[in-house]
Amino acid sequence: MNPTSDIIVGTERTNLALTKFRSAHRLPGQENWWFPMGVVDEYVVGFKPLTPECLEDWTGSRGLTYIDTLSKNYSIEGTWDGNHEVAVFPVACVNVNAPEFCYTMYVEHHLQALVLWELGRDALPYPGQIAPAQDPIPYPHTDGTPVTVRLDLIDNVLYCYTDNVLKFTQVVTSNLQDSTIAGVTSDRNRTSDHNTGFPLSTFSITPLPD
């Protein structure tokens, strides 16, 4: 990562010297896969491109923002508001140079299941997306019903919870082991306006003892 690069926070471009959050759309060669994301008052927010450097016609429907927790063990929790048009969930074990990229657990409305993904470095055409684990969840899920997802990373084992119920335990794949980076990802309905900023989810990151 270029230490002089910047990210989107609020409605302004902010240098990394002033914030630790980074947007995946700033990764080299990734600007047309991820839409810009930032963090405002514990809310994850998506934004339209602010300069010609950010492509106006990006094809990805997913954004991701991440931070170095400085801890190999941590807990990250996010509450999705239940909007079926815009999903948002925590990510763990981020390695921006690995094809697997990170783990995230989504309530997949179209699959009618809870899925633990290796998200993959490119948002489209999903070359790295696999599902290490799936579990049916009560359906129909009512649009607008919040779901809280928590990912606890302890000694390279990922413990995945929804609403404080343990759903999956996953040994971290070798490319993502010992990562101290976590964050939040969102995925918009393909018919939604990619150029609209919106609040997505509250979340928190808590370092755990190493």
Residue frames as a rotation matrix with the C-alpha (Angstrom) as fourth column:
MET 1
0.581 0.814 0.000 0.00
0.814 -0.581 0.000 0.00
0.000 0.000 -1.000 0.00
ASN 2
-0.218 -0.609 0.763 1.36
0.551 -0.722 -0.418 3.41
0.805 0.330 0.493 -0.98
PRO 3
-0.340 0.077 -0.937 1.71
0.928 -0.136 -0.348 5.30
-0.154 -0.988 -0.025 2.34
THR 4
-0.917 0.002 -0.399 0.79
-0.020 -0.999 0.041 8.58
-0.398 0.045 0.916 0.60
SER 5
-0.683 0.723 0.106 -2.50
0.333 0.179 0.926 7.27
0.650 0.668 -0.363 -0.78
ASP 6
-0.848 0.449 0.283 -5.81
-0.521 -0.600 -0.607 8.48
-0.103 -0.662 0.743 0.60
ILE 7
-0.745 0.667 -0.029 -9.34
0.665 0.745 0.055 7.28
0.059 0.022 -0.998 1.27
ILE 8
-0.350 0.737 0.579 -12.88
-0.090 -0.641 0.762 8.59
0.932 0.215 0.291 1.41
VAL 9
-0.637 0.231 -0.736 -14.08
0.771 0.210 -0.601 9.59
0.015 -0.950 -0.311 4.88
GLY 10
-0.135 0.682 -0.719 -17.30
0.213 -0.689 -0.693 11.55
-0.968 -0.246 -0.052 5.21
THR 11
0.856 0.433 0.283 -17.67
0.375 -0.142 -0.916 13.53
-0.356 0.890 -0.284 2.00
GLU 12
0.696 -0.670 -0.258 -14.02
-0.707 -0.703 -0.082 14.48
-0.127 0.239 -0.963 1.81
ARG 13
0.643 -0.634 -0.430 -10.79
0.215 0.688 -0.693 12.87
0.735 0.354 0.579 0.64
THR 14
0.843 -0.316 0.434 -8.50
-0.527 -0.333 0.782 12.38
-0.102 -0.888 -0.447 3.63
ASN 15
0.080 -0.913 -0.400 -4.78
-0.688 0.240 -0.685 11.51
0.721 0.330 -0.609 3.67
LEU 16
0.469 0.079 -0.880 -3.80
0.305 0.920 0.246 8.31
0.829 -0.384 0.407 5.46
ALA 17
-0.674 -0.739 -0.006 -1.71
0.302 -0.268 -0.915 10.40
0.674 -0.618 0.404 7.83
LEU 18
-0.658 0.496 0.566 -5.01
-0.702 -0.677 -0.223 11.62
0.272 -0.544 0.794 9.30
THR 19
0.398 0.837 0.375 -6.93
-0.894 0.446 -0.048 8.33
-0.208 -0.316 0.926 9.43
LYS 20
-0.589 -0.634 0.501 -6.29
-0.546 0.769 0.331 4.59
-0.595 -0.078 -0.800 9.56
PHE 21
0.267 0.757 0.597 -9.27
0.114 0.590 -0.799 3.51
-0.957 0.281 0.071 7.47
ARG 22
-0.747 -0.515 -0.421 -8.65
-0.394 -0.168 0.904 2.64
-0.536 0.841 -0.077 3.83
SER 23
0.421 0.898 -0.125 -10.98
-0.585 0.163 -0.795 2.01
-0.694 0.408 0.594 0.91
ALA 24
0.019 -0.428 0.904 -10.33
0.343 0.852 0.396 -1.03
-0.939 0.302 0.163 -1.30
HIS 25
0.855 0.328 0.402 -11.11
0.476 -0.189 -0.859 1.01
-0.206 0.926 -0.317 -4.42
ARG 26
0.752 -0.634 -0.180 -7.73
-0.641 -0.767 0.024 2.69
-0.154 0.098 -0.983 -3.91
LEU 27
0.240 -0.675 0.697 -5.80
0.023 0.722 0.691 -0.57
-0.970 -0.150 0.189 -4.34
PRO 28
-0.491 -0.502 -0.712 -3.74
-0.667 -0.310 0.678 -0.63
-0.561 0.808 -0.182 -7.55
GLY 29
-0.914 0.126 -0.386 -5.81
-0.268 0.528 0.806 -2.00
0.306 0.840 -0.449 -10.40
GLN 30
-0.695 0.654 -0.298 -8.91
0.719 0.623 -0.309 -2.31
-0.016 -0.429 -0.903 -8.23
GLU 31
-0.860 0.304 -0.411 -10.54
-0.128 -0.906 -0.402 1.10
-0.494 -0.293 0.818 -8.67
ASN 32
-0.488 0.719 -0.495 -13.10
-0.816 -0.173 0.552 -0.18
0.311 0.673 0.671 -11.17
TRP 33
-0.492 0.319 -0.810 -14.06
0.236 0.945 0.228 -3.23
0.838 -0.079 -0.540 -9.07
TRP 34
-0.347 0.311 -0.885 -14.84
0.936 0.063 -0.345 -1.65
-0.052 -0.948 -0.314 -5.69
PHE 35
0.375 0.434 0.819 -16.94
0.403 -0.872 0.278 1.43
0.835 0.225 -0.502 -5.07
PRO 36
-0.540 -0.685 0.489 -15.55
-0.104 -0.522 -0.847 4.03
0.835 -0.508 0.211 -2.61
MET 37
0.545 0.666 -0.510 -16.33
0.479 0.251 0.841 3.53
0.688 -0.703 -0.182 1.07
GLY 38
-0.497 -0.680 0.539 -15.49
-0.170 -0.533 -0.829 5.34
0.851 -0.503 0.149 4.30
VAL 39
-0.195 0.369 -0.909 -16.41
0.901 0.434 -0.017 5.54
0.389 -0.822 -0.417 7.98
VAL 40
-0.496 0.130 0.858 -18.35
-0.212 -0.977 0.025 8.35
0.842 -0.169 0.512 9.65
ASP 41
-0.346 0.361 0.866 -19.24
-0.931 -0.248 -0.268 8.25
0.118 -0.899 0.422 13.37
GLU 42
-0.638 -0.051 0.769 -19.19
-0.350 0.908 -0.230 4.43
-0.686 -0.415 -0.597 13.47
TYR 43
0.584 0.792 0.176 -21.32
-0.124 0.302 -0.945 4.22
-0.802 0.530 0.275 10.31
VAL 44
-0.538 -0.659 0.525 -19.99
0.450 0.302 0.840 2.71
-0.713 0.688 0.134 7.11
VAL 45
0.424 0.662 -0.618 -20.85
-0.128 -0.631 -0.765 4.93
-0.896 0.404 -0.183 4.16
GLY 46
-0.092 -0.391 0.916 -20.56
0.892 0.375 0.250 4.51
-0.442 0.840 0.314 0.39
PHE 47
0.145 0.054 -0.988 -19.76
-0.074 -0.995 -0.066 7.52
-0.987 0.083 -0.141 -1.79
LYS 48
0.952 0.091 0.294 -19.70
0.293 0.024 -0.956 8.49
-0.094 0.996 -0.004 -5.41
PRO 49
0.067 -0.980 0.189 -16.26
0.994 0.049 -0.098 9.13
0.087 0.194 0.977 -6.94
LEU 50
0.626 0.140 -0.768 -14.91
0.426 -0.885 0.186 12.54
-0.654 -0.444 -0.613 -5.97
THR 51
0.008 -0.677 -0.736 -12.21
-0.590 -0.598 0.543 12.94
-0.808 0.430 -0.404 -8.62
PRO 52
0.541 0.165 -0.825 -11.56
-0.829 0.271 -0.489 11.67
0.143 0.948 0.284 -12.16
GLU 53
-0.590 -0.807 -0.033 -9.11
-0.777 0.578 -0.249 9.18
0.220 -0.121 -0.968 -10.60
CYS 54
-0.639 0.484 0.598 -12.13
-0.075 0.734 -0.675 7.20
-0.765 -0.476 -0.433 -9.36
LEU 55
-0.974 0.198 0.107 -13.97
0.140 0.159 0.977 5.79
0.177 0.967 -0.183 -12.36
GLU 56
-0.539 0.842 0.029 -17.52
-0.796 -0.497 -0.344 7.04
-0.275 -0.209 0.938 -12.82
ASP 57
0.332 0.695 -0.638 -18.51
-0.880 0.471 0.056 3.84
0.339 0.543 0.768 -14.60
TRP 58
-0.730 -0.625 0.279 -17.13
-0.683 0.684 -0.256 1.15
-0.031 -0.377 -0.926 -12.28
THR 59
-0.189 0.636 -0.748 -18.79
-0.516 0.584 0.627 -2.22
0.836 0.504 0.218 -12.72
GLY 60
-0.777 -0.172 -0.606 -18.49
0.334 0.702 -0.628 -3.57
0.533 -0.691 -0.488 -9.19
SER 61
0.270 0.913 0.307 -21.44
-0.044 -0.307 0.951 -3.56
0.962 -0.270 -0.043 -6.83
ARG 62
0.703 -0.072 -0.707 -19.30
0.670 0.402 0.624 -4.15
0.239 -0.913 0.331 -3.73
GLY 63
0.365 -0.635 0.681 -17.23
-0.410 -0.766 -0.495 -1.83
0.836 -0.098 -0.540 -1.59
LEU 64
0.604 -0.235 -0.762 -14.87
0.695 0.624 0.358 -2.53
0.391 -0.745 0.540 1.30
THR 65
0.412 -0.524 0.745 -13.14
-0.517 -0.808 -0.282 -0.40
0.750 -0.269 -0.604 3.90
TYR 66
0.649 -0.272 -0.711 -10.53
0.536 0.826 0.173 -1.77
0.541 -0.493 0.682 6.28
ILE 67
0.610 -0.432 0.664 -8.21
-0.682 -0.713 0.163 -0.90
0.403 -0.553 -0.729 9.15
ASP 68
-0.193 -0.736 -0.649 -5.14
0.046 0.654 -0.755 -2.42
0.980 -0.175 -0.093 10.79
THR 69
0.817 0.576 0.021 -6.20
-0.035 0.012 0.999 -3.52
0.575 -0.818 0.030 14.28
LEU 70
-0.025 -0.942 0.334 -2.52
-0.772 -0.194 -0.605 -4.03
0.635 -0.273 -0.723 15.27
SER 71
-0.213 0.023 0.977 -3.64
-0.796 0.575 -0.187 -7.29
-0.566 -0.817 -0.104 16.89
LYS 72
-0.848 -0.119 -0.516 -3.62
-0.427 0.729 0.535 -10.86
0.313 0.674 -0.669 15.55
ASN 73
-0.602 0.720 -0.345 -6.64
0.787 0.609 -0.102 -11.61
0.137 -0.333 -0.933 17.73
TYR 74
-0.935 0.345 -0.084 -9.70
-0.323 -0.924 -0.202 -9.38
-0.147 -0.162 0.976 17.59
SER 75
-0.363 0.905 0.221 -13.48
0.777 0.425 -0.464 -9.27
-0.514 0.003 -0.858 17.52
ILE 76
-0.972 0.129 -0.194 -15.35
-0.211 -0.838 0.503 -7.31
-0.098 0.531 0.842 14.85
GLU 77
-0.452 0.889 0.069 -19.10
0.720 0.410 -0.560 -6.84
-0.526 -0.203 -0.826 14.99
GLY 78
-0.967 0.206 -0.152 -21.54
-0.256 -0.806 0.534 -5.18
-0.012 0.555 0.832 12.63
THR 79
-0.355 0.918 0.175 -25.31
0.298 0.288 -0.910 -4.82
-0.886 -0.271 -0.377 12.55
TRP 80
-0.942 0.172 0.289 -26.89
0.273 -0.112 0.955 -5.07
0.197 0.979 0.058 9.12
ASP 81
-0.726 0.687 -0.034 -30.15
-0.552 -0.611 -0.567 -3.14
-0.411 -0.393 0.823 9.01
GLY 82
-0.358 0.590 0.724 -31.89
0.276 0.807 -0.522 -5.94
-0.892 0.013 -0.452 7.09
ASN 83
0.322 0.431 -0.843 -32.32
-0.623 -0.574 -0.532 -3.99
-0.713 0.696 0.084 3.85
HIS 84
0.422 -0.108 0.900 -32.36
0.421 0.902 -0.089 -6.58
-0.803 0.417 0.426 1.06
GLU 85
0.973 -0.071 0.219 -31.21
0.168 -0.432 -0.886 -3.96
0.157 0.899 -0.408 -1.45
VAL 86
0.282 -0.907 0.312 -27.94
-0.559 -0.420 -0.715 -3.26
0.779 0.028 -0.626 0.37
ALA 87
0.860 -0.076 -0.505 -26.12
0.387 0.742 0.547 -5.93
0.333 -0.666 0.668 2.41
VAL 88
0.252 -0.823 0.509 -23.29
-0.566 -0.552 -0.612 -4.97
0.784 -0.134 -0.606 4.78
PHE 89
0.979 0.040 -0.200 -21.19
0.113 0.709 0.696 -7.21
0.169 -0.704 0.690 7.01
PRO 90
0.573 -0.814 0.097 -17.81
-0.608 -0.343 0.716 -7.32
-0.549 -0.469 -0.691 8.80
VAL 91
0.767 -0.462 -0.445 -14.66
-0.115 0.584 -0.804 -8.75
0.631 0.668 0.395 7.21
ALA 92
0.732 -0.569 0.375 -11.67
-0.398 0.088 0.913 -10.37
-0.552 -0.818 -0.162 8.90
CYS 93
0.207 -0.764 0.611 -8.19
0.377 0.639 0.671 -11.63
-0.903 0.091 0.420 7.99
VAL 94
0.965 0.188 -0.181 -7.67
-0.070 -0.480 -0.874 -9.12
-0.252 0.857 -0.451 5.16
ASN 95
-0.140 -0.982 0.129 -4.63
0.354 0.072 0.932 -9.67
-0.925 0.177 0.337 2.94
VAL 96
0.508 0.443 -0.739 -4.82
-0.397 -0.641 -0.657 -7.22
-0.765 0.627 -0.150 0.03
ASN 97
-0.258 -0.701 -0.665 -2.21
-0.948 0.050 0.314 -9.21
-0.187 0.711 -0.678 -1.92
ALA 98
-0.825 -0.016 0.565 -3.93
-0.063 0.996 -0.063 -12.61
-0.562 -0.087 -0.822 -1.61
PRO 99
-0.810 0.567 -0.148 -6.52
-0.148 0.046 0.988 -13.88
0.567 0.822 0.047 -4.12
GLU 100
-0.312 0.720 -0.620 -8.74
0.856 0.497 0.146 -14.92
0.413 -0.485 -0.771 -1.19
PHE 101
-0.295 0.030 0.955 -8.52
0.044 -0.998 0.045 -11.32
0.954 0.055 0.294 0.14
CYS 102
-0.748 0.097 0.656 -10.55
-0.651 -0.299 -0.698 -11.84
0.128 -0.949 0.287 3.37
TYR 103
-0.732 0.631 -0.258 -13.40
0.651 0.759 0.012 -13.64
0.204 -0.159 -0.966 5.12
THR 104
-0.769 0.594 0.235 -16.89
-0.635 -0.750 -0.183 -12.28
0.067 -0.290 0.955 5.50
MET 105
-0.806 0.585 0.094 -20.21
0.541 0.791 -0.287 -13.79
-0.242 -0.181 -0.953 6.58
TYR 106
-0.845 0.526 -0.093 -23.29
-0.498 -0.713 0.493 -12.70
0.193 0.463 0.865 4.65
VAL 107
-0.252 0.892 0.375 -26.99
0.086 0.407 -0.909 -13.27
-0.964 -0.196 -0.180 5.14
GLU 108
-0.972 -0.163 -0.171 -27.58
-0.162 -0.064 0.985 -14.24
-0.171 0.985 0.036 1.51
HIS 109
-0.236 0.972 -0.013 -31.22
-0.571 -0.150 -0.807 -13.50
-0.787 -0.183 0.590 0.85
HIS 110
0.209 0.346 -0.915 -31.20
-0.974 0.162 -0.161 -14.97
0.092 0.924 0.371 -2.66
LEU 111
-0.521 -0.444 -0.728 -29.62
-0.372 0.887 -0.275 -18.21
0.768 0.128 -0.628 -1.38
GLN 112
0.599 0.755 0.268 -31.83
-0.498 0.089 0.862 -18.27
0.627 -0.650 0.429 1.72
ALA 113
0.637 -0.489 -0.595 -28.74
0.679 0.721 0.135 -19.12
0.363 -0.491 0.792 3.73
LEU 114
0.830 -0.556 -0.039 -26.03
-0.405 -0.650 0.643 -17.73
-0.383 -0.519 -0.764 5.92
VAL 115
0.831 -0.548 0.098 -22.73
0.445 0.548 -0.708 -18.06
0.334 0.632 0.699 4.04
LEU 116
0.529 -0.793 -0.301 -19.13
-0.038 -0.377 0.926 -17.69
-0.848 -0.478 -0.229 5.18
TRP 117
0.974 -0.144 0.173 -17.22
0.173 -0.006 -0.985 -16.46
0.143 0.990 0.019 2.13
GLU 118
-0.220 -0.957 -0.188 -13.62
0.635 -0.287 0.717 -16.11
-0.740 0.039 0.671 1.15
LEU 119
0.420 0.655 -0.628 -14.51
0.054 -0.709 -0.703 -12.89
-0.906 0.262 -0.333 -0.57
GLY 120
0.307 -0.377 0.874 -11.89
0.938 0.276 -0.211 -12.80
-0.161 0.884 0.438 -3.30
ARG 121
-0.547 -0.666 -0.508 -9.67
0.585 -0.737 0.337 -9.89
-0.599 -0.113 0.793 -4.35
ASP 122
-0.974 0.225 0.021 -11.88
-0.126 -0.622 0.773 -8.77
0.187 0.750 0.635 -7.26
ALA 123
-0.488 0.864 0.126 -15.51
-0.419 -0.105 -0.902 -7.93
-0.766 -0.493 0.413 -6.65
LEU 124
0.772 0.636 -0.014 -16.33
-0.311 0.358 -0.880 -8.99
-0.554 0.684 0.474 -10.23
PRO 125
0.073 0.862 -0.502 -16.33
-0.735 0.386 0.557 -11.55
0.674 0.329 0.662 -11.77
TYR 126
0.629 0.266 0.730 -15.87
-0.768 0.355 0.533 -13.27
-0.117 -0.896 0.428 -8.39
PRO 127
0.276 -0.547 -0.790 -12.78
-0.470 0.640 -0.608 -15.34
0.838 0.539 -0.080 -9.26
GLY 128
-0.724 -0.686 -0.071 -11.90
-0.249 0.356 -0.900 -16.00
0.643 -0.635 -0.429 -5.63
GLN 129
-0.197 0.717 0.668 -15.33
-0.977 -0.202 -0.072 -16.43
0.083 -0.667 0.740 -4.07
ILE 130
-0.487 0.173 -0.856 -15.92
0.042 0.984 0.175 -19.76
0.873 0.050 -0.486 -2.43
ALA 131
0.366 0.677 0.639 -18.14
-0.719 -0.230 0.656 -20.76
0.591 -0.699 0.402 0.43
PRO 132
-0.733 -0.672 -0.109 -16.23
-0.427 0.578 -0.696 -22.53
0.530 -0.464 -0.710 3.23
ALA 133
-0.859 0.478 -0.186 -19.50
0.462 0.564 -0.685 -23.00
-0.222 -0.674 -0.705 5.12
GLN 134
-0.616 0.754 0.229 -23.23
-0.383 -0.541 0.749 -22.49
0.688 0.374 0.622 4.68
ASP 135
-0.879 0.412 -0.238 -26.13
0.431 0.475 -0.767 -22.76
-0.203 -0.777 -0.596 7.07
PRO 136
-0.245 0.860 0.448 -29.85
0.566 -0.249 0.786 -22.28
0.787 0.446 -0.426 6.40
ILE 137
-0.995 0.022 -0.095 -31.35
0.063 -0.598 -0.799 -19.45
-0.074 -0.801 0.594 8.42
PRO 138
-0.303 0.953 -0.008 -35.01
0.598 0.184 -0.780 -18.90
-0.742 -0.241 -0.626 9.30
TYR 139
-0.995 0.051 -0.081 -36.88
-0.095 -0.597 0.796 -17.71
-0.008 0.800 0.599 6.19
PRO 140
0.369 -0.265 0.891 -38.54
0.654 -0.607 -0.451 -15.68
0.660 0.750 -0.051 5.02
HIS 141
-0.519 -0.558 -0.647 -36.29
0.824 -0.528 -0.206 -13.00
-0.226 -0.641 0.734 6.45
THR 142
0.590 0.805 -0.067 -38.38
0.775 -0.588 -0.232 -9.88
-0.227 0.085 -0.970 6.88
ASP 143
-0.022 -0.575 0.818 -36.95
0.698 -0.595 -0.399 -6.94
0.716 0.562 0.414 4.96
GLY 144
0.148 -0.005 0.989 -35.70
-0.357 -0.933 0.048 -4.40
0.922 -0.360 -0.140 7.46
THR 145
0.989 0.146 -0.011 -35.13
-0.049 0.405 0.913 -6.85
0.137 -0.903 0.408 10.34
PRO 146
0.370 -0.920 0.128 -31.61
-0.900 -0.389 -0.196 -6.20
0.231 -0.043 -0.972 11.73
VAL 147
0.923 -0.247 -0.296 -29.06
0.285 0.954 0.091 -9.02
0.260 -0.168 0.951 12.00
THR 148
0.622 -0.754 0.209 -25.85
-0.762 -0.523 0.381 -8.67
-0.178 -0.397 -0.900 14.02
VAL 149
0.832 -0.463 -0.304 -22.79
0.240 0.796 -0.556 -10.54
0.500 0.390 0.774 12.75
ARG 150
0.663 -0.681 0.310 -19.66
-0.687 -0.391 0.612 -10.97
-0.296 -0.619 -0.728 14.88
LEU 151
0.714 -0.560 -0.421 -16.35
0.087 0.667 -0.740 -12.46
0.695 0.492 0.524 13.75
ASP 152
0.769 -0.523 0.367 -13.88
-0.509 -0.154 0.847 -13.43
-0.386 -0.838 -0.385 16.50
LEU 153
0.598 -0.672 -0.437 -10.36
-0.198 0.405 -0.893 -14.21
0.777 0.620 0.109 15.31
ILE 154
0.639 -0.377 0.670 -8.40
-0.702 0.071 0.709 -16.21
-0.315 -0.923 -0.219 17.90
ASP 155
-0.181 -0.852 0.491 -5.08
-0.437 0.517 0.736 -17.87
-0.881 -0.082 -0.466 17.05
ASN 156
-0.768 -0.163 -0.619 -5.93
-0.633 0.054 0.772 -18.16
-0.092 0.985 -0.145 13.33
VAL 157
-0.710 0.702 0.049 -9.33
0.703 0.705 0.093 -19.69
0.030 0.101 -0.994 13.98
LEU 158
-0.847 0.474 0.241 -12.40
-0.381 -0.857 0.347 -17.68
0.371 0.202 0.906 13.00
TYR 159
-0.698 0.689 -0.195 -15.53
0.647 0.489 -0.586 -17.96
-0.308 -0.535 -0.787 15.15
CYS 160
-0.895 0.377 0.239 -18.61
-0.064 -0.638 0.767 -16.64
0.442 0.671 0.595 13.37
TYR 161
-0.672 0.663 -0.330 -21.77
0.562 0.167 -0.810 -15.53
-0.482 -0.730 -0.485 15.20
THR 162
-0.579 0.603 0.548 -25.15
0.081 -0.626 0.775 -14.13
0.811 0.494 0.314 14.27
ASP 163
0.300 0.718 0.628 -27.13
-0.539 -0.416 0.733 -12.48
0.787 -0.558 0.262 17.05
ASN 164
-0.085 -0.532 0.843 -24.65
-0.996 0.048 -0.070 -14.02
-0.003 -0.845 -0.534 19.56
VAL 165
0.743 0.290 0.604 -25.22
-0.296 0.951 -0.093 -17.59
-0.601 -0.109 0.792 18.29
LEU 166
-0.346 -0.937 -0.043 -22.09
-0.540 0.162 0.826 -19.43
-0.767 0.309 -0.562 17.07
LYS 167
0.723 0.639 -0.263 -22.70
-0.543 0.291 -0.787 -20.58
-0.426 0.712 0.558 13.46
PHE 168
0.844 -0.494 -0.207 -19.29
0.113 0.542 -0.833 -21.52
0.524 0.680 0.514 12.03
THR 169
0.570 -0.821 0.010 -15.73
-0.242 -0.157 0.957 -22.23
-0.785 -0.549 -0.288 13.15
GLN 170
0.971 -0.214 0.105 -13.18
0.147 0.191 -0.970 -21.88
0.187 0.958 0.217 10.37
VAL 171
0.267 -0.955 -0.131 -9.41
0.588 0.054 0.807 -22.48
-0.763 -0.293 0.576 10.43
VAL 172
0.626 -0.022 -0.779 -7.90
-0.400 -0.867 -0.297 -19.54
-0.669 0.497 -0.552 8.53
THR 173
0.899 -0.293 0.324 -6.42
0.435 0.532 -0.726 -20.46
0.040 0.795 0.606 5.16
SER 174
0.174 -0.952 -0.252 -2.63
0.930 0.075 0.359 -20.04
-0.323 -0.297 0.899 4.93
ASN 175
-0.367 -0.339 0.866 -2.71
0.734 -0.678 0.046 -16.89
0.572 0.653 0.497 2.74
LEU 176
0.265 0.583 0.768 -4.86
-0.061 -0.785 0.617 -15.07
0.962 -0.210 -0.172 5.31
GLN 177
0.551 -0.080 -0.831 -3.18
0.774 0.420 0.473 -16.26
0.311 -0.904 0.293 8.50
ASP 178
-0.197 -0.657 -0.728 -1.71
0.925 -0.370 0.084 -13.75
-0.325 -0.657 0.680 10.96
SER 179
-0.377 0.158 0.913 -3.51
0.501 -0.794 0.344 -10.83
0.779 0.587 0.220 9.33
THR 180
-0.683 0.122 -0.720 -4.21
0.639 -0.377 -0.671 -7.97
-0.353 -0.918 0.179 11.71
ILE 181
-0.943 0.274 -0.191 -6.52
-0.331 -0.832 0.444 -6.20
-0.037 0.482 0.875 9.24
ALA 182
-0.498 0.862 0.093 -10.32
0.785 0.493 -0.374 -6.16
-0.368 -0.113 -0.923 9.52
GLY 183
-0.956 0.179 -0.233 -13.14
-0.243 -0.928 0.281 -4.02
-0.166 0.325 0.931 8.18
VAL 184
-0.089 0.987 0.132 -16.57
0.005 0.133 -0.991 -3.92
-0.996 -0.087 -0.017 6.60
THR 185
-0.983 -0.129 0.133 -17.89
0.127 0.049 0.991 -4.79
-0.135 0.990 -0.031 3.13
SER 186
-0.134 0.979 -0.155 -21.16
-0.282 -0.188 -0.941 -3.94
-0.950 -0.082 0.301 1.44
ASP 187
-0.902 -0.035 0.430 -22.90
0.371 0.444 0.816 -5.27
-0.219 0.896 -0.387 -1.64
ARG 188
-0.480 0.739 -0.473 -25.60
-0.551 -0.673 -0.493 -3.26
-0.683 0.024 0.730 -3.41
ASN 189
0.306 0.675 0.672 -28.44
0.416 0.540 -0.732 -4.55
-0.856 0.503 -0.116 -5.53
ARG 190
-0.565 -0.637 0.524 -27.29
0.722 -0.076 0.687 -4.22
-0.398 0.767 0.503 -9.14
THR 191
0.036 0.661 0.750 -30.29
0.850 -0.415 0.325 -2.02
0.525 0.626 -0.576 -9.92
SER 192
0.626 0.203 -0.753 -29.47
0.672 -0.630 0.389 0.49
-0.395 -0.749 -0.531 -7.16
ASP 193
0.914 -0.270 0.304 -27.83
-0.053 -0.820 -0.570 3.84
0.403 0.505 -0.763 -7.82
HIS 194
0.403 -0.843 -0.356 -24.07
0.872 0.471 -0.129 3.32
0.277 -0.258 0.926 -7.52
ASN 195
-0.441 -0.623 0.646 -23.49
0.457 -0.776 -0.435 7.04
0.772 0.104 0.627 -7.12
THR 196
0.461 0.672 0.580 -25.53
-0.253 -0.527 0.812 7.57
0.850 -0.521 -0.073 -3.97
GLY 197
-0.732 -0.674 0.102 -23.98
-0.246 0.122 -0.962 7.87
0.635 -0.729 -0.255 -0.52
PHE 198
0.422 0.906 0.010 -25.83
-0.405 0.179 0.897 6.12
0.811 -0.383 0.442 2.30
PRO 199
-0.230 -0.424 0.876 -25.37
-0.970 0.175 -0.170 4.88
-0.081 -0.888 -0.452 5.89
LEU 200
-0.085 0.128 -0.988 -25.04
-0.497 0.854 0.153 1.12
0.864 0.504 -0.009 6.03
SER 201
0.558 0.200 -0.806 -24.27
0.408 0.779 0.476 -0.26
0.723 -0.594 0.353 9.46
THR 202
0.599 -0.455 0.659 -22.91
-0.790 -0.469 0.394 0.40
0.130 -0.757 -0.641 12.92
PHE 203
0.695 -0.413 -0.588 -19.88
0.263 0.908 -0.327 -1.67
0.669 0.073 0.739 13.82
SER 204
0.711 -0.537 0.454 -17.04
-0.692 -0.420 0.586 -2.04
-0.124 -0.731 -0.671 16.32
ILE 205
0.429 -0.680 -0.595 -13.59
0.007 0.661 -0.750 -3.64
0.903 0.318 0.288 16.42
THR 206
0.790 -0.136 0.598 -12.20
-0.612 -0.141 0.778 -4.90
-0.021 -0.981 -0.194 19.74
PRO 207
-0.124 -0.887 -0.445 -8.62
-0.649 0.412 -0.640 -6.24
0.751 0.209 -0.626 20.06
LEU 208
0.939 0.343 -0.034 -8.38
-0.223 0.679 0.700 -9.53
0.263 -0.649 0.714 22.01
PRO 209
0.439 -0.822 0.363 -5.39
-0.644 -0.006 0.765 -10.75
-0.626 -0.569 -0.532 24.03
ASP 210
0.360 -0.428 -0.829 -2.68
-0.753 0.390 -0.529 -12.40
0.550 0.815 -0.182 21.88
